[in-house]
Amino acid sequence: MRLWRHLVFALSSAWQSFWRNAAVSLAAVGTITLILALAGVNLLIGHTLGGILDQYKSRVSVISISIADRTPLSTISDFEGQLRSDPRVSSVTFITKDEALARFSADPQNADIARQIQGNPLAAKLEVHVASLSDVAAIDAEARAWRGADPADPTDYQGEFITRMLQLSQWVDWAGLVVLGILMLVSVFIVMNTIRTAVYHRRQEIEVMKLVGATEWFVRGPFVIEGVLTGVLAASIALGALLLAYHPFVDRFHSDLFFIPLGYDPAFVTQLARDVLVGGALLGALGSYIGVRRYVRV
């Protein structure tokens, strides 16, 4: 019962302190809203770029091995079994010459060329799905060394493109972490200064509580809750703005740049809401705790 009374007192004091310094509190909410909105945009951009990179990774992680025309089926079967037993390989598909021609002809972009083709100049292939993009080069080297590979064009491996994809993926991850770290530090600093102002305005009340023997958390608790309130309120506003803008932005972007595989991801909305709200609460709690610990000595 006593704990409940303390909690009610802390909540009531935090709410009163928030509106007692409304100008400072609302300014802090507005600033943190912008920061959390930027953090949310950073998460959205990181998620979108990650999705685009994953789609391109899934494409370039497939090696097509061209088979020389006179290669015996037993040689092909042995190499196919060798690839299937390799832990770096997810799957292997054998495509005959007729299947390769049918695939080529089915593509609307190749319709004119397909009508002019006489016979079947295409080679049979082994489509190899590599589990990790970093292992594609090794599998390509193994395929090129195989005696059944077409010496003129053994594989369609794009080494330079894959290297750039891996570098871009790493840069996106690091850039996202750096931006989030900077935004977190700025948010904590803003909350600290807001709490410092609240402490200054309630300095006489705090002195009275100290004299009557108030515990450490009885004095500091309302300020920490006020910081959490500031963070959650700012996070809610930022999240609302992000959710309103996310779908229209994706539709507009996709209509202008239709060749980029970008789409609306409703599953990520739940994750974004959780991250922004929890992040706002934690930043508010951390900033207020540091501020009240520094400026209130019990």
Backbone as a ProteinNet text record, in pm:
[ID]
protein_1_A
[PRIMARY]
MRLWRHLVFALSSAWQSFWRNAAVSLAAVGTITLILALAGVNLLIGHTLGGILDQYKSRVSVISISIADRTPLSTISDFEGQLRSDPRVSSVTFITKDEALARFSADPQNADIARQIQGNPLAAKLEVHVASLSDVAAIDAEARAWRGADPADPTDYQGEFITRMLQLSQWVDWAGLVVLGILMLVSVFIVMNTIRTAVYHRRQEIEVMKLVGATEWFVRGPFVIEGVLTGVLAASIALGALLLAYHPFVDRFHSDLFFIPLGYDPAFVTQLARDVLVGGALLGALGSYIGVRRYVRV
[TERTIARY]
83.7	0	87.2	193.8	284.7	353.8	392.9	456.4	360.5	233.4	133.8	117.8	117.3	105.8	225.7	345.3	465.8	459.5	407.8	398	298.4	184.7	84.2	140.6	215.5	276.9	378.2	459.1	560.1	495	388.1	318.2	254	188.9	123.8	225.5	336.9	440.7	502.8	525.5	584.5	491.2	361.6	264.3	255.4	253.4	247.7	374.3	489.4	615.6	624.8	571	574.1	498.7	378.6	298	335.9	401.5	448.5	556.1	638.8	741.2	702.1	579.6	523.1	606.9	655.7	732.2	856.8	931.1	1053.3	1019.4	916.1	878.8	832.6	747.6	697.8	807.8	899.1	1013.1	1099	1117.5	1193.9	1121.4	987.8	908.7	921.4	911.3	921.9	1057.3	1162.5	1298	1322.1	1281.7	1301.8	1215	1096.8	1012	1085.4	1148.7	1224.7	1339.7	1406.7	1519.7	1471.8	1362.3	1310.1	1253.2	1196	1148.5	1265.9	1376.7	1496.5	1548.5	1544.9	1587.1	1496	1364.3	1270.8	1294	1320.3	1352.5	1479.4	1576	1699.6	1672.6	1583.3	1546.5	1473.6	1383.7	1309.3	1403.5	1494.8	1589	1678.5	1726.6	1809.9	1735.4	1607.8	1527.4	1501.7	1470.6	1442.7	1565.9	1679.4	1803.2	1843.5	1821	1851.7	1767.8	1637.6	1551.5	1593.9	1629.1	1674.7	1803.8	1896.5	2023.4	2001.5	1909.3	1882	1828.9	1743	1690.5	1800.8	1888	1998.5	2097.2	2116.4	2205	2152.4	2019.5	1961	1978.6	1984.1	2003.2	2147.6	2241	2382.2	2443.4	2371	2423.6	2392.7	2334.8	2308.2	2409.2	2487.2	2584.8	2528	2533.5	2491.5	2616.6	2635.2	2753.6	2715.3	2776.8	2750.6	2827	2757	2815.1	2851.6	2971.5	3015.1	2923.1	2897.5	2797.7	2826.4	2949.6	2981.6	3015.4	2979.3	3008.1	2916	2969.3	2884.4	2791.4	2674.5	2579.3	2636.6	2719.7	2779.4	2871.9	2945.9	3034.3	2952.8	2840.9	2753.8	2692.9	2647.2	2584.5	2682.7	2808.8	2910.1	2937.7	2950.9	2979.5	2859.1	2740.3	2619.1	2611.1	2644.8	2645.8	2752.3	2867.4	2973.5	2927.9	2857.9	2807.9	2700.2	2611.1	2503.2	2557.5	2669.4	2728.9	2810.6	2831.6	2908.1	2818.8	2859.9	2775.8	2754.1	2837	2821.3	2711.4	2663.6	2564.7	2427.3	2328	2190.3	2118.6	2131.4	2063.9	2132.4	2109.7	2164.6	2053.4	2036.4	1934	2000.4	1972.8	2026.1	1923.5	1967.2	1881	1933.7	1851.8	1893.4	1896.2	1950.2	1955.7	1815	1723.3	1586.2	1518.8	1541.3	1483.8	1543.3	1673.4	1737.7	1678.8	1653.7	1593.8	1450.2	1376.4	1238.3	1233.7	1324.1	1330.3	1364.2	1459.6	1501	1385.9	1314.5	1204.6	1086.1	1068.2	953.8	968.1	1089.5	1111.2	1064.7	969	918.7	1027.9	1132.5	1239.9	1321.5	1313.1	1389.8	1303.2	1179.9	1087	1139.6	1189.9	1239	1360.5	1451	1572.3	1534.8	1439.7	1400.8	1343.7	1271.5	1213.3	1319.9	1433.1	1539.1	1639	1628.1	1723.7	1693.4	1797.4	1785.8	1861.9	1792.8	1853.7	1851.3	1947.6	1955.7	2101.2	2140.8	2279.8	2309.9	2207.1	2227.4	2285.2	2362.1	2425.4	2338.6	2353.1	2291.4	2362.1	2292.3	2348.2	2323.4	2406.3	2383.6	2362.3	2243.8	2215.9	2248	2345.1	2392.9	2353.8	2273.5	2235.9	2334.2	2412.7	2513.9	2452.9	2476.5	2412.2	2458.5	2588.7	2643.7	2709.6	2684	2740	2892.5	2950.5	3096.6	3160.6	3080.6	3133.7	3116.6	3053.4	3026	3155.7	3255.9	3382.7	3448.6	3446.4	3509.3	3436	3302.6	3226.1	3250	3262.4	3290.8	3425.8	3526	3658.5	3652.6	3574.7	3559.2	3489.2	3388	3315.8	3403.8	3485.8	3573.4	3680.6	3718.3	3819.1	3760.2	3627.5	3562.5	3580.2	3613.9	3645	3521.7	3401.2	3279.7	3228.8	3289.8	3244.4	3281.5	3195.8	3220.1	3340.5	3450.6	3570.7	3550.1	3457.8	3436	3363.7	3269.3	3191.3	3148.6	3241.1	3211.3	3100.7	3098.9	2997.9	2958.1	2851.7	2808	2841.9	2946.5	2986.6	3025	2971	2999.1	3074.2	3203.2	3283.4	3286.5	3309.3	3320.3	3187.4	3076.3	2945.5	2917.2	2951.4	2928.4	3013.4	3138.2	3225.2	3166.5	3115	3053.3	2926.2	2850.1	2729.1	2763.2	2866.8	2907.7	2957.6	3035.1	3083.9	2969.1	2873.3	2759.6	2676.4	2658.4	2583.1	2650.3	2783.1	2856.8	2848.2	2859.7	2852.3	2714.8	2609.5	2473.6	2457.1	2507.6	2496.5	2572.4	2696	2776.4	2720.3	2674.8	2618	2493.1	2409.2	2289	2322	2421.1	2460	2516.8	2599.3	2659	2551.3	2458.2	2351.1	2263.6	2227.4	2145.1	2218.3	2348.5	2425.4	2428.6	2448.1	2449.9	2314.4	2207.4	2072.6	2039.6	2084.4	2060.8	2130.6	2255.6	2330.3	2264.3	2217.8	2151.5	2022.8	1945.8	1820.4	1845.5	1944.1	1977	2018	2096.9	2140.9	2022.1	1926.3	1808.1	1725.9	1703.8	1626.7	1698.6	1830.4	1908.7	1885.6	1888.6	1869.7	1726	1630.4	1490.9	1472.5	1528.7	1518.5	1593.7	1703.6	1779.4	1693.6	1617	1527	1417.8	1363.3	1258.9	1312.4	1433.6	1495.8	1515.1	1556.9	1579.3	1448.6	1340.2	1212.5	1155.7	1198.4	1145.2	1251.3	1353.8	1465.8	1422.6	1329.8	1284.8	1204.9	1119.9	1042.5	1133.7	1240	1334.8	1407.4	1445.4	1513.2	1423.5	1294.1	1200.3	1191.2	1180.8	1172.8	1298.6	1414.9	1538.7	1536.8	1486.5	1485.9	1394.6	1285	1192.3	1230.6	1344.7	1396.5	1348.8	1313.9	1270.1	1384.5	1350.4	1452.5	1499.2	1606.4	1664.3	1564.6	1498.1	1407.4	1275.9	1241	1120.7	1140.1	1263.5	1293.7	1317.6	1393.1	1432.9	1326.9	1241.6	1143.6	1057.7	996	912.3	986.5	1116	1192	1220.8	1248.6	1270.6	1142.5	1029.6	901.5	870.5	905.7	884.7	966.7	1089.8	1171.6	1111.6	1059.6	994.5	871.5	793.1	674.3	712.9	818.4	865.3	905.7	980.2	1025.9	912.2	816.1	704	614	589.1	505.6	571.6	700.2	772.3	774.2	794.7	797.3	661.8	553.4	419.8	392.9	432.1	411.5	497.5	624.4	714.5	664.9	617.2	568.6	445.4	353.7	235.4	271.4	367.7	410.8	476.2	556.2	622.7	521.8	423.5	324.8	237.3	207.2	126.9	203.9	336.8	416.8	472.2	481	550.4	485	356.9	289.3	286.1	243.9	245	383.2	486.6	622.6	663.3	633.3	669.8	596.5	467.1	390.6	448.8	482.2	537.4	675.5	757	891.5	884.7	795.6	784.5	732.3	641.4	588.7	694.2	781.2	886.2	1005.1	1040.5	1156.2	1109.3	1030.6	966.9	1066.8	1186	1284.4	1356.2	1337.3	1397	1296.7	1333	1238.4	1206.5	1126.1	1089.4	939.8	901.6	760.5	728.8	600.6	553.3	557.6	615.3	630.7	550	425.5	342.8	400.9	477.6	537	639.1	707.8	808.8	745.4	619.2	551.3	543.2	509.5	502.5	638.5	741.6	877.1	919.2	883.9	918.4	848.2	718.7	643.8	706.2	742.6	804.4	937.8	1021.2	1154.2	1146.4	1057.2	1048.5	991.8	884.6	823.8	916.5	972.6	1065.3	1189.7	1239.2	1356.3	1329.4	1211.7	1177.1	1169.8	1106.3	1096.2	1233.4	1318.1	1450.8	1538.7	1532	1611.1	1565.7	1432.8	1381.8	1424.5	1417.5	1457	1606.6	1686.7	1832.4	1871.7	1818.1	1852.3	1808.9	1686.7	1638.4	1716.2	1751.6	1827.6	1965	2032.1	2163.6	2150	2046.7	2027.6	1994.3	1902.5	1861.8	1971.8	2049.2	2159.8	2269.5	2283.4	2388.3	2347.2	2220	2178	2098.3	2062.2	1991.9	2075.8	2134.3	2215.7	2134.8	2101.6	2020.7	2111.9
-120.5	0	125.6	119.6	233.9	256.8	146.5	156.3	219.1	181.1	236.7	387	431.7	575	651.2	591.6	655.1	666.3	560.6	561.9	668.5	675.8	777	917.1	935.3	1066	1100.5	1002.3	1027.5	1063.3	990.7	1019.3	1157.6	1188.8	1318.9	1432	1415	1518.3	1537.6	1424.7	1433.7	1508.5	1477.8	1543.9	1693.5	1727.8	1868.8	1942.6	1878	1942.1	1962.6	1867.4	1878.5	2003	2026.2	2141.1	2269.3	2256.8	2376.2	2445.7	2364.8	2418.4	2386.1	2422.2	2380.6	2427.1	2549.9	2602.9	2518.7	2489.3	2409.8	2266	2210.8	2071.8	2051.3	2141.3	2127.2	2151.7	2242.1	2263.2	2136.3	2071.9	1946.5	1837.6	1829.7	1731.3	1754	1881.3	1911.6	1875.4	1908	1877.9	1727.9	1657.5	1512.5	1444.8	1502.5	1448	1450.5	1564.9	1574.8	1474.1	1459.5	1365.8	1222.2	1185.6	1050.2	1026.3	1131.3	1118	1090.7	1163	1136.5	995.7	952.2	815.4	714.6	742.2	653.4	649.9	767.5	772.7	692.8	703.9	627.6	477.4	434.9	293.1	249.5	335	301.5	290.8	387.3	383.6	259.4	232.2	113.2	-14.4	-22.8	-141.9	-152.9	-40	-41.2	-79.9	-16.1	-49.9	-194.8	-238.9	-377.9	-473.6	-440.2	-526	-528.7	-411	-404.7	-483.2	-465.1	-538.1	-687.9	-730.1	-873.3	-932.6	-856.5	-906.6	-920	-818.9	-828.9	-939.1	-954	-1061.1	-1197.8	-1215.3	-1344.9	-1374.6	-1267.4	-1287.9	-1322.8	-1246.9	-1268.6	-1385.7	-1443.7	-1561.5	-1689.4	-1676.9	-1791.2	-1789.4	-1896.8	-1910.2	-2004.4	-1961.8	-2046.6	-2100.9	-2231.7	-2296.1	-2353.7	-2303	-2352.7	-2483.2	-2581.4	-2714.4	-2732.1	-2780.4	-2807.6	-2912.5	-2898.5	-2981.5	-3131.1	-3172	-3315.4	-3374	-3305.6	-3356.7	-3474.4	-3590.8	-3706.8	-3677	-3739.1	-3719.8	-3767.9	-3872.2	-3923.1	-3819	-3744.3	-3638.4	-3526.6	-3492.3	-3388	-3432.6	-3558.3	-3610.1	-3613	-3653	-3657.6	-3518.3	-3420.5	-3284.4	-3224.8	-3258.1	-3210.1	-3266.7	-3395.5	-3455.8	-3394.3	-3360.9	-3295.2	-3158.8	-3085.4	-2953.9	-2967.8	-3064.9	-3083.3	-3118.1	-3188.8	-3227.6	-3115.9	-3007.5	-2893.2	-2811.8	-2790.3	-2714.9	-2569.8	-2517.3	-2378.7	-2362.8	-2474.9	-2473.1	-2508	-2424.7	-2449.8	-2549.5	-2532.2	-2622.3	-2616.2	-2722.6	-2730	-2777.9	-2710.7	-2747.4	-2767.1	-2885	-2912.6	-2866.8	-2784.9	-2731.7	-2781.8	-2857.6	-2910.3	-2798.7	-2832.7	-2734.8	-2691.9	-2788.3	-2755.1	-2664.4	-2691.9	-2607.4	-2467.3	-2458.9	-2327.9	-2246.3	-2311.7	-2242.2	-2200.3	-2286.6	-2253	-2133.2	-2129	-2013.5	-1885.9	-1898	-1779.8	-1728.5	-1819.9	-1780.7	-1725.1	-1768.4	-1723	-1578.9	-1526.3	-1387.2	-1294.7	-1203.2	-1114.1	-1029	-997.3	-915.2	-990.5	-1123.3	-1204.6	-1258.3	-1210.1	-1267.4	-1255.5	-1136.8	-1116.5	-1203.9	-1213.4	-1295.2	-1441.8	-1486.2	-1627.5	-1671.6	-1582.9	-1620	-1635.9	-1572.8	-1579.6	-1692.1	-1756.4	-1861.4	-1988	-2045.8	-2174.1	-2278.6	-2386.2	-2487.5	-2442.4	-2490.4	-2454.8	-2424.8	-2297.3	-2262.7	-2253.1	-2263.9	-2247	-2373.8	-2353.9	-2465.6	-2512	-2639.8	-2688.3	-2621.4	-2612.6	-2538.2	-2610.3	-2574.6	-2608.8	-2478.5	-2460.3	-2340.8	-2373.1	-2302.8	-2330.6	-2214.7	-2242.4	-2141.5	-2151.5	-2047.1	-2043.8	-1980.4	-2042.5	-1997	-1857.7	-1832.4	-1703.6	-1634.4	-1505	-1429	-1429.5	-1440.2	-1438.8	-1567.2	-1673	-1800.1	-1815.8	-1717.6	-1730.4	-1739.5	-1660.1	-1660.9	-1798.2	-1863.4	-1995.5	-2100.2	-2095.2	-2190.4	-2164.8	-2038	-2004.5	-2061.1	-2047.7	-2101.9	-2253.9	-2319.3	-2464.8	-2503.1	-2423.7	-2452.3	-2433.5	-2328.9	-2303.3	-2411.3	-2474	-2580.1	-2714.4	-2723.8	-2849.6	-2873.8	-2995.4	-3025.5	-3025	-3029.9	-3028.3	-2888.3	-2785.1	-2648	-2602.3	-2521.1	-2465.3	-2370.9	-2401.8	-2316.9	-2174.7	-2155.5	-2021.9	-1930.7	-1986.2	-1905.1	-1994.8	-2024.7	-2126	-2085.3	-1959.1	-1914.9	-1770.4	-1729	-1589.3	-1509.6	-1551.1	-1487.9	-1341.7	-1252.2	-1108.4	-1066.9	-1091.5	-1072.1	-929.3	-834.1	-694.5	-643.5	-682.7	-638.6	-694.1	-820.7	-882.3	-814.8	-783	-713.5	-579.1	-506.5	-376.5	-393.2	-499	-524.5	-549.2	-628	-655.7	-528.4	-447.1	-322.1	-226.4	-215.5	-127.8	-172.3	-302.1	-354.4	-317.9	-328.7	-292.8	-143.3	-62.8	83.6	125.5	64.8	97.6	65.7	-51.3	-90.1	7.2	39.4	129	270.8	320.1	454.8	463.8	360.9	359.8	362.1	285.4	282.6	417	479.3	608.6	715.1	721.9	821.3	800.2	675	646.4	684.2	656.5	691.3	841	918.8	1065.1	1117.1	1067.1	1111.7	1075.2	959.3	919.5	1013.4	1046.8	1136.8	1274	1325.3	1455.9	1449.8	1343.3	1328.9	1324.3	1247.1	1238.5	1375	1449.4	1582.2	1676.7	1670	1756.8	1723.7	1594.9	1555.1	1597.9	1584.1	1625.9	1773.5	1856.8	1999.7	2032.8	1958.3	1978.3	1945.5	1833	1793.4	1890.9	1943.1	2041.1	2164.9	2207.2	2321.4	2289.4	2167.3	2127.2	2121.6	2072.1	2066.6	2206.8	2298.5	2435.8	2498.9	2476.3	2535.2	2470.3	2349.2	2279.6	2264.8	2349.7	2334	2349.7	2443.3	2461.2	2339.8	2287.7	2168.4	2049.5	2038.9	1927.9	1941.1	2063.9	2085.7	2044.9	2078.4	2040.2	1888.4	1819.1	1672.7	1610.8	1671.4	1621.7	1636	1750.8	1776.4	1680.1	1637	1546.1	1400.3	1375.7	1238.8	1159.8	1225.8	1154.3	1070.6	951.5	863.1	913.9	852.1	895.5	886.1	771.2	753	826.6	859.1	939	1079.5	1130.2	1262.7	1254.8	1154.9	1148.1	1084.7	1000.6	927.3	1014.3	1123.2	1207.3	1265.6	1298	1354.4	1248.6	1126	1018	990	986.4	963.6	1078.2	1199.7	1312.7	1296.9	1247.5	1222.6	1115.2	1007.8	902.1	957.6	1040.2	1102.3	1187.5	1265.1	1348.1	1261.8	1154.9	1067.4	994.6	942.4	868.4	960.6	1081.6	1176.7	1214.3	1241.9	1275.8	1157.4	1036.9	917.3	893.3	917.3	896.5	991.7	1118.6	1216	1180.2	1145.6	1110.1	985	887.1	763.5	789.9	874	907.4	970.7	1063.2	1128.8	1027.8	937.5	838	744.2	699.2	605.7	672.1	799.8	871.4	890.4	906.4	936.3	811.5	699.4	581.3	527.1	493.7	432.9	525.5	653.4	742.9	760.5	766.5	783.2	662	541.1	419.6	414.4	450.2	449.2	547.9	667.3	768.5	726.5	674.9	632.8	519	423.6	308	347.9	445.9	490.4	566	638.9	714.3	627.3	535.9	448	303.4	262.7	131.4	16.8	45.2	-61	-99	-20.8	-53.8	-135.7	-253.8	-339.9	-289.3	-183	-123.4	-142.6	-187.3	-209	-176.9	-158.9	-131.3	-260.5	-254.7	-373.2	-354.5	-407.8	-387.4	-454.5	-561.4	-628.7	-539	-455.1	-367.3	-253.5	-220	-111.8	-143.4	-268.2	-309.4	-298	-342.1	-332.8	-187.1	-102.9	39.1	104.9	74.7	132.2	91.7	-34.8	-81.8	-13.1	-4.4	54.7	202.7	277	421.2	448.6	378.1	402.4	359.2	240.8	193.7	281.9	319.8	407	541.7	599.8	727.4	716.2	608.8	589.7	570.2	489.8	464	588.9	663.2	786	886.8	898.5	987.9	945.3	814.4	763.9	784	754.9	769.5	914.7	1003	1144	1202.2	1166.8	1220.5	1162.5	1034.2	973.2	1038.1	1057.8	1122.4	1265.5	1336.4	1474.5	1487	1404	1415	1364.3	1268	1218	1324.3	1405.5	1506.4	1629.4	1665.9	1793.5	1781.3	1656.8	1635.6	1542.4	1592.8	1513.9	1487.8	1361.3	1326.9	1266.3
0	0	0	78.2	85.8	-48	-113.2	-244.2	-345.5	-337.5	-428.6	-408.7	-281.3	-252.8	-307.8	-292.5	-345.8	-498	-563.6	-708.9	-755.9	-687.8	-723	-703.3	-594.6	-568.1	-677.8	-717.7	-820.5	-953.5	-991.3	-1115.8	-1112.6	-999.7	-987	-990.3	-920.8	-917.9	-1055.9	-1127	-1260.5	-1355.6	-1349.1	-1436.3	-1405.2	-1275.6	-1236.8	-1277.8	-1260.6	-1296.6	-1447.2	-1521.7	-1667.5	-1713.5	-1655.9	-1698.5	-1626.8	-1512.4	-1442.8	-1525.2	-1592.6	-1682.3	-1825.9	-1860.9	-1990.1	-2107.9	-2102.1	-2215.6	-2240.4	-2131.8	-2144.7	-2182.5	-2117.7	-2143.6	-2286.7	-2335.5	-2472.2	-2575.3	-2542.7	-2632.7	-2640.7	-2524.4	-2522.3	-2600.6	-2581.4	-2655.4	-2805.5	-2847.5	-2989.5	-3047.2	-2972.7	-3021.6	-3028	-2920.9	-2918.8	-3024.2	-3051.4	-3158	-3291.2	-3320.3	-3445.3	-3448.8	-3334.4	-3329.1	-3347.4	-3278	-3291.6	-3431	-3491	-3628.9	-3723.4	-3700.9	-3781.1	-3757.4	-3631.4	-3600.3	-3669.2	-3668.4	-3736.7	-3886.2	-3945.7	-4088.4	-4116.6	-4027.2	-4041.9	-4039.1	-3946.9	-3940.5	-4067.5	-4115.9	-4237.3	-4358.1	-4368.5	-4480.7	-4470.7	-4349.3	-4330.7	-4364.7	-4320.8	-4351.1	-4501.4	-4565.5	-4708.8	-4789.5	-4757.7	-4828.2	-4802.2	-4677.2	-4645.1	-4726.8	-4742.9	-4824.3	-4970.5	-5022.6	-5162.2	-5180.1	-5084.9	-5093.1	-5082.1	-4995.3	-4980.9	-5110.5	-5180.5	-5306.4	-5411.1	-5416.4	-5511.6	-5470.2	-5339.6	-5292.4	-5332.8	-5320.5	-5356.7	-5505.3	-5585.7	-5729.4	-5762.2	-5706.6	-5742.2	-5666.8	-5570.7	-5500.9	-5577.5	-5696.7	-5783.8	-5898.5	-5910.9	-6018.9	-6124.1	-6248.2	-6359.4	-6428.2	-6421.7	-6479.1	-6615.8	-6719.7	-6855.6	-6878.2	-6934.4	-6954	-7100.7	-7124.4	-7262.5	-7325	-7455	-7521.9	-7513.7	-7521.5	-7527.6	-7391	-7285.5	-7151.1	-7120.3	-7078.4	-7046.6	-6927.8	-6928.2	-6819.1	-6686.3	-6691.1	-6567.5	-6504.4	-6588.5	-6538.1	-6474.8	-6541.8	-6487.8	-6355.3	-6350.9	-6228.7	-6112	-6140.8	-6034.4	-5978	-6067.1	-6019.9	-5947.7	-5996.1	-5928.9	-5786.8	-5771.7	-5638.1	-5548.9	-5607.5	-5531	-5478.7	-5563.8	-5521.6	-5413.6	-5429.4	-5331.5	-5192.7	-5188.8	-5060.1	-4996.2	-5071.4	-5019.1	-4925.3	-4798.1	-4703.7	-4742.8	-4831.2	-4874.8	-4980	-5033.3	-5141	-5085.3	-5118.6	-5072.7	-5162.3	-5293.9	-5387.1	-5523.4	-5602.4	-5737.7	-5831.2	-5944.4	-6042.3	-6178.4	-6239.9	-6373.2	-6477	-6572.3	-6677.1	-6811	-6882.3	-7012.1	-7116.7	-7233.3	-7342.7	-7384.4	-7392.1	-7432.3	-7328.7	-7199.6	-7094.2	-7098.1	-7125.5	-7134.6	-7249.4	-7364.7	-7477.9	-7446.7	-7377.9	-7343.3	-7249	-7152.8	-7061.4	-7137.5	-7229.1	-7305.7	-7391.8	-7455.3	-7543.7	-7466.4	-7340.1	-7260.8	-7215.1	-7216.6	-7175.7	-7288.3	-7259.5	-7365.3	-7430.1	-7354.3	-7409.8	-7516.5	-7514	-7610.1	-7723.9	-7734	-7832.1	-7974.8	-8010.7	-8148.2	-8177.5	-8080.4	-8100.7	-8110.9	-8026.8	-8025.4	-8159.8	-8226.4	-8356.3	-8464.2	-8447.2	-8548	-8521.5	-8404.4	-8368.7	-8448.4	-8506.3	-8574.4	-8493.5	-8459.4	-8374.3	-8229.4	-8155.1	-8012.2	-7977.3	-7981.2	-7951.3	-7802.4	-7718.5	-7574.5	-7513.2	-7407	-7337.2	-7220.8	-7186.2	-7062.1	-6944.4	-6832.5	-6719.2	-6587.3	-6492.6	-6351.7	-6276.2	-6219.6	-6139	-5993.6	-5938.4	-5803.2	-5712.4	-5610	-5510.8	-5393.8	-5375.8	-5270	-5145	-5030.7	-4906.6	-4866.1	-4872.6	-4830.8	-4949	-4959.7	-5071.6	-5069	-4951.3	-4940.3	-4994.3	-5015.7	-5066.3	-5216.2	-5281.1	-5424.3	-5504.4	-5466.9	-5541.4	-5536.3	-5420.4	-5406.9	-5490.6	-5490.7	-5571.1	-5719.3	-5755.9	-5896.4	-5939.3	-5853.8	-5886.7	-5902.7	-5817.1	-5827.3	-5957.5	-5996.8	-6120.3	-6242.8	-6241.5	-6356	-6371.4	-6259.9	-6265.5	-6308.5	-6309.4	-6348.7	-6498.4	-6536.7	-6676.9	-6765.7	-6705.9	-6787.9	-6818.6	-6761	-6784.6	-6925.4	-6983	-7116.6	-7107.8	-7176.6	-7163.5	-7214.9	-7308.5	-7363.9	-7264.7	-7189.2	-7094.1	-6977.9	-6887.4	-6783.6	-6685.2	-6638.7	-6541	-6570.4	-6502.4	-6513.8	-6387.9	-6319.2	-6193	-6215.1	-6127.9	-6134.3	-6007.8	-6008.6	-5888.7	-5837.7	-5927.8	-5885.5	-5828.5	-5890.8	-5843.3	-5704.3	-5680.7	-5549.2	-5443	-5476.8	-5381	-5341.6	-5439.3	-5409.7	-5326.5	-5352	-5273.9	-5127.2	-5102.4	-4964.9	-4896	-4968.4	-4911	-4880.3	-4971.9	-4951.7	-4832.4	-4817.1	-4703	-4571.2	-4566.4	-4445.1	-4418.4	-4522.1	-4504.8	-4454.2	-4506.1	-4461.4	-4313.2	-4271.4	-4130.3	-4039.9	-4076.9	-3993.8	-3991.6	-4106	-4111.5	-4025.5	-4030.2	-3947.2	-3799.1	-3756.9	-3615.7	-3570.7	-3654.8	-3618.4	-3603.3	-3699.7	-3693.4	-3570.4	-3543	-3425.2	-3296.6	-3291.6	-3172.7	-3147.3	-3253.4	-3238.7	-3193.2	-3253.5	-3216.2	-3071.5	-3026.8	-2887.2	-2790.4	-2820.3	-2732.1	-2723.5	-2837.3	-2838	-2757.1	-2771.3	-2696.4	-2546	-2504.3	-2361.6	-2307.6	-2383.5	-2340.8	-2323.9	-2415.9	-2406.9	-2283.2	-2257.3	-2139	-2011.7	-2009.2	-1892.2	-1860.7	-1963.2	-1940.9	-1901.1	-1953.8	-1914	-1766.4	-1723.5	-1583.1	-1494.2	-1543.4	-1465.3	-1438.3	-1538.5	-1520.5	-1419	-1429.4	-1334.7	-1192.3	-1177.2	-1044	-987.6	-1071.9	-1026.7	-975.9	-1047.4	-1007.2	-880.1	-851.2	-732.9	-623.6	-628.5	-535.7	-390.4	-360.6	-222.3	-174.6	-261.3	-226.7	-201.1	-280.5	-262.7	-128.7	-92.3	35.3	153.5	143.3	249.3	259.8	146	147.8	207.2	178.9	238	390.2	437	582.2	657.3	594.4	663.6	642.2	578.8	567.6	448.6	337.5	217.2	160.8	111.8	54.9	-80.7	-129.1	-256.2	-370.1	-384.1	-495.9	-477.1	-354.8	-332.6	-390.8	-384.3	-438.6	-589.6	-630.5	-770.5	-860.5	-804.1	-883.7	-974.2	-922.4	-1009.6	-1129.2	-1109.8	-1221.8	-1328.6	-1284	-1380.3	-1458.3	-1388.6	-1455.8	-1551.8	-1513.3	-1603.4	-1730.8	-1717	-1835.5	-1924.8	-1861.8	-1939.5	-2010.5	-1939.4	-1999.4	-2120.3	-2105.7	-2217.2	-2336.6	-2308.4	-2416.2	-2485.7	-2409.2	-2468.6	-2549.4	-2497.1	-2571.1	-2703.5	-2699.2	-2822.4	-2919.4	-2865.9	-2950.6	-3016.3	-2944.2	-2999.5	-3115.4	-3098.3	-3206.5	-3328	-3302.4	-3412.5	-3485.4	-3408.9	-3469.5	-3555.3	-3505.4	-3583.7	-3716.8	-3714	-3838.1	-3933.9	-3879.4	-3963.8	-4029.7	-3952.1	-4006.3	-4112.6	-4093.8	-4193.6	-4324.6	-4314.1	-4433.6	-4502.3	-4429.7	-4481.5	-4609.1	-4601.7	-4717	-4838.4	-4824.7	-4942.7	-5003.5	-4917.2	-4969.4	-5052.3	-5002.3	-5076.2	-5210.2	-5209.7	-5334.9	-5435.8	-5388.4	-5479.6	-5531.6	-5441.6	-5479.8	-5580.8	-5556.5	-5645.5	-5783.1	-5787.5	-5916.7	-5997.6	-5929.4	-5999.3	-6036.1	-5946.1	-5968	-5960	-6059.9	-6057.7	-6069	-6120.1	-6139.8	-6010.4	-5903.5	-5774	-5692.9	-5644.1	-5572.7	-5432.3	-5426	-5297.9	-5275.3	-5157.5	-5127.7	-4983.2	-4954.8	-4819.4	-4738.6	-4621.5	-4537	-4409.2	-4404.1	-4284.4	-4160.6	-4179.1	-4063.5	-3993.9	-4072.3	-4013.4	-3934.6	-3964.6	-3893.7	-3744.8	-3711.7	-3570.5	-3503.2	-3573.6	-3518.8	-3502.2	-3599.5	-3591.7	-3473.5	-3454.3	-3341.8	-3209.3	-3198	-3074.4	-3048.8	-3153.5	-3136.1	-3100.2	-3168	-3142.6	-3003.1	-2964.4	-2833.3	-2719.5	-2731.5	-2627.2	-2624.7	-2743.3	-2748.1	-2683.8	-2710.1	-2647.3	-2495.9	-2445.5	-2300.8	-2236.9	-2300.9	-2244.2	-2248.4	-2357.9	-2366.2	-2261.3	-2243.6	-2140.1	-2001.6	-1974.7	-1843.6	-1819.2	-1920.8	-1905.2	-1885.4	-1969.8	-1957.6	-1824.7	-1780.7	-1653.3	-1535.8	-1544.7	-1434.4	-1421.1	-1534.4	-1528.6	-1477.1	-1527.2	-1484.8	-1337.9	-1289.8	-1150.7	-1057.1	-1102.6	-1019.4	-1006.2	-1110.8	-1110.6	-1030.8	-1038.6	-980.7	-850.6	-815.5	-688.1	-603.8	-499.8	-405.8	-281.3	-260.2	-142.5	-36
[MASK]
++++++++++++++++++++++++++++++++++++++++++++++++++++++++++++++++++++++++++++++++++++++++++++++++++++++++++++++++++++++++++++++++++++++++++++++++++++++++++++++++++++++++++++++++++++++++++++++++++++++++++++++++++++++++++++++++++++++++++++++++++++++++++++++++++++++++++++++++++++++++++++++++++++++++++

